[in-house]
């Protein structure tokens, strides 16, 4: 027997929630919502492994890691675990099995949901960063409302507003917050990153392990594009948002804009020696125009509004324009 130990960084709230459930009180479907890189898919897959582990345990959460169920999950070949990412469309996908990590289709999901468990227990469907076309959502509504016995649906999203209300209303929503810098750094250190490097990446990443890893892997192109756009906007240069204002990168880009704006405000209020979140841009932030702190604070609020708009179906280019107008408005009356 195992003790049910279950640990996902930054997910104390969701863990506590599921610890209080039993097989009888577990719902048929959950929507894990929160920013990118905060552990939603990790939690979903560990919950799936907990349910597919065949070693007896005293809690709903936890797994042994060595039984046939666990080894099949970690190898990506468990016949009762379906994992896919991205948009769900109506048609057939060309290839791939039950556990294939690729885009799903509504027809494939309907077929899989209609099948019985291979191992005689749960069948778990994990749809990461999910986004449904309207036709696909309509085709799946019956299953979201009342799936076959023993089926658990786990959906993750960074943009709840883009999930159709008819789908959201049939799932229980569980919120995942941003990680602390210490939690991000600890994860990076466990992956072999030196403590000083991990700490610096965590500060820049703003609570997202995904962003931290991208920075360490030298994939800072998107962030670099946002940084250049931000300073060009305020310094009167040519500000082109096409390098970062795309559907997959828009929210992360706006988070960078918000961080830089927050640091700009901090310098205006606290002086040049105030600690900054974007330490690598301290010199450039110190040279920004000496605008009214109240106007900068207003711009910060407006960028937060743009973040909320970004979670809808509004064009990414239009959302970037909203952020640009907010920054340019700090010059009114200057």
N, C-alpha and C positions, 0 to 999 in steps of 0.2 A: 504493500500500500504506500502511496505517496501522500505528502502533506498538503498538496494543493498550492504550493508556492507559485506566485504569478507576479512578475515584475516588469512593467513597461514604464520607462522614464517619463515623468511628467503626467502620468495618467492615474494619479491617486484617486481622483473623483470617479472616473469610469470604473476603475478596479473595485472601489468600495461599493459601487452600485451593483456590479455583477456578483460580487461576493455575497450579497444579500439574497441572491436568487437561487432557485433550485430548478431541476429539470421540469418540474410542474409549473413553476411561475415564469420560466423563460418565455419571452414573447416570440412570435414567428419572424419578426423583422425589426432591424435597427438601422438608423441612419447616423453614422459617425461624422460629425461636422466640426470643422476647425481649419486653421491655416495649414499651408503645406509644410511638411517636415516636422510634425509634432507627434507622430506615432499612431495615427489612425489605422493605417493598413497593418502595421506591426501588431497592434492590439487585436485587430480582426483576425489575423492569421493565428495568433497565439490562442485566442478564444476558440477558433476552429480546431486547433490541435488539442486543446483541453477536452473538447467534446468528442474528438475522434480517438483519443488515447484510450487504450483498452485496459490499462492498469487501474485497479480500484483506487478511489481517493475519497476524501471526506468532504470536499467542496466542489462547486461547479468549475472553478478555475484551477488550472494546474495540469501538468503532464509529466510523464516520466522521461521522455526523450529517447527511450530505448525499445519500446514495444513495437509491434508491427504497424500499429496505427501511426505512432509518432514518426517512425523512420520513413513511412510512405509519404507523410505530410512534408517532412523536411526535404525529401527527394523530389517532391513535386509530382508524385504519381499516385496519390491516394484517389481511388475511384469515387469517393464520396465528398471530395472537396473540389468545388468549381471556383477558379480564380480568373478574373479578367479585369482589364483596365480600359478606361476611356469611354467613348460614346457607344451607346447601345442603339443600333439601328434595327429596322424591321426585317431585313433579308437574312439569307443564309451566309455563314462565313465559309470560306473555301476549304479550310482544313483545320485540324486541331482537335484535341480530345477534351475530355471533361475538365481537366486540370490546366489547360493551356493558358498561359499568361498573355492574352491578346484581346482585341476588341470582341465583345460578345454581340450576338444578334438576338432580337426578341424571339424569333422562331426557334433558334437553338435553345434559348432559355426555357421556353414553353415545353419543348421536347424533354429537356433534362429534368425539369421540375415534375414532369409526369412519371418519371421512372422511380422505382423502388431502390432503397439503399442496398448497395452491394454487400456491405459488411453487417447489415442488420441493425444499424444504429442511426445516428444523425446523417443527414446530407446537408452540407454547409455551402452556401453560395456567397462568395466575397467578390463584390464589384467595386474596384478601387477607382477613385477620381471619376465617379460615374456621371454621365450626362445622357439623358434620354431624348431621342427625337419624339415628337408628339405621337406619331404612329406607333412607335415601339412601346411607349408608356401605356397607351390605350390597350395594346395587345396583352400587356402584362398585368393590368389592374386586377383581374380576377385572382391571380396568383399572389399579388401583394396583399390583397384583402384576406384571402383564406387559402394559403398554400397547403399542399398535402401534409399529413402528419409526419413529424420527424424532420421537417425541412426548416432550416434557419437561414434567413436572408441578412447579410451584413453589407451595407452600402457605405462608402466614404465619399465625402465631398469637401472641397474648399469653398464652394459657392452654393449655399443652401437655396438662395433665391432662384437659382437656375433649375432647381428640381421642381417639376410641376406639382402644384398643390394636391392634385389627386393622388400622386405617389407619396408625398410627404405625410399626408393624413393617414396613410395606412402603415406607417412605420413609427417606432419610438425614437425620438431624437436624443442623442448623447453628445454633449459638447466637449471638445478637447481644446484646452488653452495652449497658448504659446509656452514653450519651455523656458526655464530660466537659463541664464548664461552658464551657470554652474552645471546644469543638467546637460546642456549641449556639449560643453567641454568634457564632461565625464564620459559621454558616449564616444567622442572622438578619441579620448585617451585609451579607451578599451579597444579601439581599432588600431592602436599603435602610434598615434600622433603624440609628439612631444608636448608636455603640459603647457609650456609658454605659447607654442604655436596654436594649440587647441583653444586656449583661453582667448587669444586674439581673434581667431576665426569665429568663436562663439559671440564675441562682442559685436562683430560686424554683421553676423548672420541674423541678429534680431529674433532669437527664439526658435529658429528653424534649422534642424539638422541637415535638411536637403540643401539649403543655401550654404551652410558651413562646408559641407563636403564639396560642393561645386567650387567654392573659393579655393579650397586646398588642392583640388584637382586642376587648378589653372583654368577653370571654366567661368572666369569672372566677366566674360564678354558682355552679358546682359547688364550686370551691375555697372560695369564701366560705361556702357551706353547711357544708362540712367544718370550716372554722375555727370557725364559731359553735358547731357541735355539740361540738367538742373543748373549748372553753372552758366551755360550759354544763355539760358532763359533769363537769369538775373543780371548777367553782364552785358546783355544786348547783342549776343552773337546769334548765329544761326542754330536754332534748336530743332533738331529732327528727332521725333519720337519713334520712327519706324523700327529702330533697332531693339526696342523693348516693349512697345505698346501692341502686343499680340495677345490673343486669348490665353495661351498657356503661361505667359510671363507677366501679364498686366498687374495682377495683385502683388506679386513680388516686387515689381518695379515701383509701384506706388508706395510700398513699405519703405523702399530705399529713399524715395522722395520725402516721405514723412520724417524719416530719421535725419536726413540732411537739414530739413527745415527746422526740426526740433533743436538740432545742434546750433543752427544759425541764431535761433531765438535765445538759446542758452548763452551764447557769446555776447549777444547784445545786452542781456540782463546781468550776467555774472562776470563779464570781462574775459580777456584772452586766456586766462589760466583755468577756466572752468573745465571739468572733465567732459569729454565728448564721447558719444556712441561711435561715431565714424572717425576714429582717431587717425586713420590714414589720410583723411581729408582736412585735418585741423588747419593747416596753413592756408588752404584755399578758402575755407569757411571764414577764417579771420580776415580775409581781404574782401569779403562780400560787402555790398553797399550798406551804409549805416541807416537802415530803415527803422521806422517806429516799431518798437517791440509789440505794441497793440496790433498793428497791421500784420506783423508776422504771425502773431497768435491767431488772428482771423484766418490767415492763409492756411495755417496748420489745421484749423477746424474744417475749412473748405476741402482740403485734401482728404480728410477723413470722410467727408460726404462723397467725394469722388470714389473712395474705396467701396463705399456701399453701393454706388451706382455700378461699379465694376462687377459686382456679383449678380447683375442682371444681364439681359441680352443686348445692352447698349454697345455700340461699336467701340472697341478699344481705343481707336484714334480719337473719338469724341471724348472719352474719359480722360485721355492724356491732355486734350485741349482744356478741359475743365481744371485740371491741376495747373496747367500753364497760366490760365487766366487768374487763378488764385495767387500764384507767385507774382505775376505782373501787377496785380492790384495793390501790392505793398508799396508801389511807386506812386500811387495816387496821393497827391498833396505833399509829396516829399520835396 
